[in-house]
Amino acid sequence: MISKKTKYALKALGYLAEHSTGEPVLISELAKEENIPRKFLEAILVTLRKGGVLKSKIGKGGGYMLAASPANITIGRIVSILEGGFALVECLNDNVKGVCEECGDPACCGIRLVMSDVKGAIDSVLESTSLADMVEKSDAARLKKSNIMDFSI
């Protein structure tokens, strides 16, 4: 599972992508609109700025804005910055050395091989899905839920 920190980051970035005017957005606005605790959000945004996803402006008219187009920021990049990657089993975690206690031969371990395939599929989706895609999916779901037909071509 992704952490609450990453969920909040995705909500805040989705808001910035959806309401992007090229002008910085105040932390207080993001926190209020997305119902995120302000202090927690501040720490998240600093991490995303250091990771190159956000830019910030200090002073009057300051705040945060996306460092690139929402179409050029992948969900995988965001997850990587905040989670440092992920693994479904310990032996697939790049940050852990060694093998699982239960397994003597990782090259032939069926669990590891299957979980490696699952991790690859998840990584593929995360790296091929942009922030713009996430916002578009959300908008489409809202339209569908409200039973509004879109007849545009």
C-alpha positions as CSV (number, residue, x, y, z in Angstrom):
1,M,0.0,0.0,0.0
2,I,1.1,3.6,-0.5
3,S,1.3,5.8,2.5
4,K,-1.1,8.5,3.5
5,K,1.7,10.9,2.7
6,T,1.6,9.7,-1.0
7,K,-2.2,9.8,-1.1
8,Y,-2.2,13.4,0.2
9,A,0.6,14.3,-2.3
10,L,-1.4,12.9,-5.2
11,K,-4.5,14.8,-4.1
12,A,-2.6,18.1,-3.8
13,L,-0.9,17.5,-7.2
14,G,-4.2,16.6,-8.8
15,Y,-5.6,19.9,-7.5
16,L,-2.6,21.8,-8.9
17,A,-3.0,20.0,-12.2
18,E,-6.7,20.7,-12.4
19,H,-6.6,24.3,-11.3
20,S,-3.3,25.3,-13.0
21,T,-3.2,28.9,-14.1
22,G,0.5,29.3,-14.0
23,E,0.2,31.1,-10.8
24,P,1.4,29.7,-7.4
25,V,-1.2,28.2,-5.1
26,L,-1.0,28.8,-1.4
27,I,-0.5,25.9,1.0
28,S,-3.6,27.0,2.9
29,E,-5.7,26.8,-0.2
30,L,-4.4,23.3,-1.0
31,A,-4.9,22.1,2.5
32,K,-8.5,23.5,2.7
33,E,-9.6,22.3,-0.7
34,E,-8.2,18.8,-0.4
35,N,-8.8,18.4,3.3
36,I,-5.2,17.8,4.1
37,P,-3.6,18.7,7.5
38,R,-1.5,21.9,6.7
39,K,1.7,20.9,8.6
40,F,1.7,17.5,7.0
41,L,1.1,19.0,3.6
42,E,4.0,21.5,4.1
43,A,6.4,18.7,4.6
44,I,5.1,16.8,1.6
45,L,5.4,19.8,-0.7
46,V,8.9,20.5,0.4
47,T,9.8,16.9,-0.5
48,L,8.2,17.2,-3.9
49,R,9.9,20.5,-4.5
50,K,13.3,18.9,-3.7
51,G,12.3,16.0,-6.0
52,G,11.7,18.4,-8.9
53,V,8.0,17.9,-9.2
54,L,7.1,21.4,-7.8
55,K,8.4,24.9,-7.9
56,S,7.8,27.4,-5.2
57,K,7.7,31.1,-5.0
58,I,8.3,33.0,-1.7
59,G,6.6,36.2,-0.6
60,K,3.6,38.0,-1.8
61,G,1.9,36.0,-4.5
62,G,3.9,33.0,-3.5
63,G,3.0,29.4,-3.2
64,Y,3.5,26.2,-5.1
65,M,3.1,25.2,-8.8
66,L,3.9,22.2,-10.9
67,A,7.5,22.3,-12.3
68,A,6.3,20.7,-15.5
69,S,3.1,20.0,-17.4
70,P,0.8,17.4,-15.7
71,A,1.2,15.2,-18.8
72,N,5.0,15.1,-18.1
73,I,4.8,14.1,-14.4
74,T,4.2,10.4,-13.9
75,I,2.6,8.8,-10.9
76,G,5.6,6.5,-10.7
77,R,7.9,9.5,-10.2
78,I,5.8,10.8,-7.4
79,V,5.5,7.4,-5.7
80,S,9.3,6.9,-6.0
81,I,10.1,10.4,-4.5
82,L,7.8,9.8,-1.5
83,E,8.0,6.0,-1.0
84,G,11.5,5.3,-2.3
85,G,10.1,2.5,-4.4
86,F,8.2,-0.5,-3.2
87,A,8.4,-4.2,-3.1
88,L,5.7,-6.9,-2.5
89,V,8.3,-9.2,-0.8
90,E,11.4,-8.3,1.0
91,C,13.8,-9.9,-1.4
92,L,12.6,-7.6,-4.2
93,N,13.3,-4.5,-2.2
94,D,16.4,-2.7,-3.5
95,N,17.1,-1.3,-0.1
96,V,17.4,-4.7,1.6
97,K,20.4,-7.0,1.1
98,G,20.1,-10.7,1.4
99,V,17.4,-13.2,0.8
100,C,14.2,-14.1,2.5
101,E,14.4,-16.4,5.5
102,E,12.0,-18.8,3.9
103,C,13.8,-19.1,0.6
104,G,17.2,-20.7,0.0
105,D,17.4,-20.0,-3.7
106,P,15.8,-16.7,-4.9
107,A,16.4,-17.6,-8.6
108,C,14.0,-20.5,-8.4
109,C,11.6,-19.2,-5.7
110,G,8.1,-19.3,-7.2
111,I,6.8,-16.6,-4.9
112,R,9.6,-14.3,-5.7
113,L,9.2,-14.9,-9.5
114,V,5.4,-14.2,-9.4
115,M,5.8,-11.1,-7.2
116,S,8.5,-9.9,-9.5
117,D,6.0,-10.1,-12.4
118,V,3.4,-8.3,-10.3
119,K,5.8,-5.5,-9.3
120,G,6.8,-5.1,-13.0
121,A,3.1,-4.7,-14.0
122,I,2.5,-2.1,-11.3
123,D,5.7,-0.3,-12.2
124,S,4.6,-0.2,-15.8
125,V,1.2,1.3,-14.9
126,L,2.7,3.9,-12.6
127,E,5.4,4.9,-15.1
128,S,2.9,5.2,-18.0
129,T,0.2,7.1,-16.1
130,S,0.7,10.9,-15.8
131,L,-0.8,13.3,-13.4
132,A,-2.9,14.6,-16.3
133,D,-4.2,11.0,-16.9
134,M,-5.1,10.7,-13.2
135,V,-7.1,14.0,-13.4
136,E,-8.8,12.9,-16.6
137,K,-9.8,9.6,-15.1
138,S,-11.3,11.4,-12.1
139,D,-13.2,13.8,-14.2
140,A,-14.6,11.0,-16.4
141,A,-15.7,9.1,-13.3
142,R,-17.5,12.2,-11.9
143,L,-19.3,12.7,-15.3
144,K,-20.3,9.0,-15.4
145,K,-21.5,9.2,-11.8
146,S,-23.7,12.2,-12.5
147,N,-25.1,10.5,-15.6
148,I,-24.1,13.4,-17.9
149,M,-23.6,12.2,-21.4
150,D,-20.7,13.8,-23.3
151,F,-21.6,13.9,-27.0
152,S,-18.5,16.0,-28.1
153,I,-16.5,14.6,-31.0
